[in-house]
Structures are given as C-alpha cells and as structure tokens.
Amino acid sequence: MSKRIDGKAFADRLCATLAEEVVSLKQDKQLSPCIAVVLVGEDPASATYVGAKVKRCEQLGIDSRSHHLDVSTSEEELLNLIDELNNDPEVHGILVQLPVPKQINGDAVINAINPDKDVDGFHISNAGALAVGQNNMVPCTPLGSLMLLQDELGDLSGLNAVVVGRSNIVGKPMAALLLQQSCTVTIAHSRTKDLPAVCREADILVAAVGIPHFVQADWIKPGATVIDVGINRIFDEELGKNRLVGDVDYTAAAEVAGAITPVPGGVGPMTIACLMYNTVAAAKNQAGITS
Ligand code: NAD
C-alpha cells in the first residue's frame, strides 16, 4: 500500500506560514496584501471555487474584493474593470474566475491583466517567462503539485516525469516546472500512442486529463509517485449522490505507487494555498520588498 500524500495538511502548513508573513507585512511594512476576485455570471462550480478562495483569504488576513458581474456583462465592461484594478495601487492580485460567458474572449481578458498582478499565472508573458526559466507568477495548480513532489522526493533531478494532459493551465506549466527541476519530461495527450507504456516509464506521473479513473494501476511503475490533478464529479450509486474523484483509479493505483495524492484532499487544497502564496509574493514585489 502506498503513502497517501496529504495535500490538505501541506496546504494548511503553507497557509499558516503565509498568515504569519501577512501579519508582519501589515505591522512592519504597512503593506496589506489584497486580491480582487472577479466572477461573471452564475455558474455554480465557479461560485463555489470563488467562495473557497475568498474564505482562505479571510483566514490568512489577506484582503479580498469580490466583483460579481452579471452574466450579460460585455467584454468591454470587463476590460474596463480590469483596467481599473490594474491602476489601483491597493490591489496586488487580480483573478478572473474562468470560464467567462461566451460573449467574452477569455484570453483577451487574461492578457489585459497586469502580469505582475496575474496571480493565476495565466498571462501570456508569465507563460513565456516560465518557458524560459524566468518565473514571475507561476500557475497555482502546477506550483502546488511541484511543492508536494519536492516534499515527497526531495531532489527531482534525473527522474523520468510523464505529464498526461497539455492544457495551458495545468499540463504545459507542470511540464515546464519539472524540466526546470532537471527531470526528463514527457508530455502525453489524447493523440499519444500506447499511453499505458509511456506512463509505465514514469518515476513521477502527473494526471491532468479530466476523465474519472482514467489512469489504471497497471500503467504505473511500481514505486512511482503519482499526482492526480483531476477533479471529476460522478454519481455514486451506493451513496446515492455525487462525489469527487480524480483522473487516477486511486484504490487500485495505491497498491502499486510509492506515493499518491488522493482526490479530494490532494492537489485541490494546494491550488488555493498557492493562490495565497502568489498574492503575498505579488504584494511584496509591488512594494519592492525582496526578502
Ligand atoms: P483540459 O480539458 O484543458 O485538458 C485536458 C488534457 O487531457 C488535454 O490536453 C488532452 O490532450 C488530454 N486528454 C484528453 N483525453 C485524453 C486521452 N484519452 N488520453 C490522453 N490525454 C487526454 O483540462 P485541464 O484544465 O488541464 O484540467 C484537467 C483536470 O484537472 C480536470 O479534471 C480539471 O477539473 C482538473 N483541475 C484541477 C485543478 C485543481 O485545483 N486540482 C485545477 C485545474 C484543473
């Protein structure tokens, strides 16, 4: 039976450290880190994610300003709000909860955010910075996954890493971070030939696919470390209600892997903790605080 990597406990420890840092920034530097969270429309999952982020801010003493806009908001109206927030010196981080309604071009909105305030790390210049190893704001989910891997394995240099999924928000930045740690990185995706064989080469296997229980136990090299990024809602016949599962068949995979993140309680809490981490880092950067 493999070790269960407790992302919630790690996230709680990271947040406790950040909360102490926020206290000293307020006391010693008169700096109050602040994030603006923008939600457009009424998507229930988005509202839940925003609620969880705002709650974490409150726990850490980070100011949050919520902007909940109507589903009919135009792209121009949203861009005007971004412009206002970019120019507000009291706002250090800007997060636009995705997806946005179809009349709005999500890429245009993200790329309108000042890259130094882009705490999600999705701006094209932050993606470019990551690709060339000049990290500015790093996407939260891959950053949190890397922290868990380093905590578990220490030095990652020379390890074979396979990332299944090539999205701009998870797969590609995850691969870039692992490459920076001198892993030998393979990015697998929907067109990869013989995916099970590719996965079996991995010392580190990251699943970011969005298909429940997709990665099977016999795709995993014995002793490998498995990071399950997937968050999928399935109907559980036994429970008679929906529950969250990952992209990995956890129960079977846990018999083979050396260590594995559960869903829920693995990568999910790390994503929010890293959003807090980025917000504090952004506030310090903007105030010229280097330590
Ligand atoms: P996405 O849909 O943008 O990308 C999915 C990727 O999986 C694509 O690159 C695609 O090539 C690949 N893929 C699809 N079918 C495949 C197949 N049959 N074989 C191999 N590869 C295949 O998704 P995303 O935004 O990267 O998210 C992936 C998963 O991670 C989702 O379940 C999402 O909910 C979850 N997620 C979790 C967090 C978190 O905080 N834990 C954050 C973001 C996303």
Boltz pocket constraint, residues with backbone or C-beta under 6 A from the ligand:
constraints:
  - pocket:
      binder: B
      contacts: [[A, 141], [A, 164], [A, 165], [A, 166], [A, 167], [A, 168], [A, 169], [A, 170], [A, 171], [A, 188], [A, 189], [A, 190], [A, 191], [A, 192], [A, 195], [A, 207], [A, 208], [A, 209], [A, 210], [A, 211], [A, 228], [A, 229], [A, 230], [A, 231], [A, 232], [A, 267], [A, 268], [A, 271]]
      max_distance: 6.0
